[in-house]
Amino acid sequence: LFEVADVALEVIHAPGHTPGSVVLYCEDLDAVFAGDVLTLAGPVPHEGEFADFARQLSSIGEQVLTLQAETRILPGHGDEFTVAVAEKRFDSWVAAGPEGAAAQVY
């Protein structure tokens, strides 16, 4: 946990995209900075492939989808969305598997 510009950011380990991937959660802003952990299109591959797709999905489910539904997800690429939207799309990401997810536009 650290402070920037009078708000606290919680560093949450969310491996999968890379082993050291993290998201930064800010309760004060009701937002999570997701980087390349996920976008509106789903999990983000690393250099066109998923190093550990199952682990990345687990991280998303355990670390991001457990936040409040209205929490804004601010990805490293693309438009923001909410945890509620990600929850609705999660099963389709699982069903697509790594090949289908890698084909998504980020």
HELIX and SHEET records of a PDB file:
HELIX    1   1 PHE A   53  SER A   59  1                                   7    
HELIX    2   2 ILE A   60  VAL A   64  3                                   5    
HELIX    3   3 VAL A   83  ALA A  102  1                                  20    
SHEET    1   A 6 PHE A   2  VAL A   4  0                                        
SHEET    2   A 6 VAL A   7  HIS A  13 -1                                        
SHEET    3   A 6 VAL A  22  CYS A  26 -1                                        
SHEET    4   A 6 ALA A  31  GLY A  35 -1                                        
SHEET    5   A 6 ARG A  72  PRO A  75  1                                        
SHEET    6   A 6 PHE A  81  THR A  82 -1                                        
SHEET    1   B 2 LEU A  38  THR A  39  0                                        
SHEET    2   B 2 GLY A  42  PRO A  43 -1                                        
END                                                                             
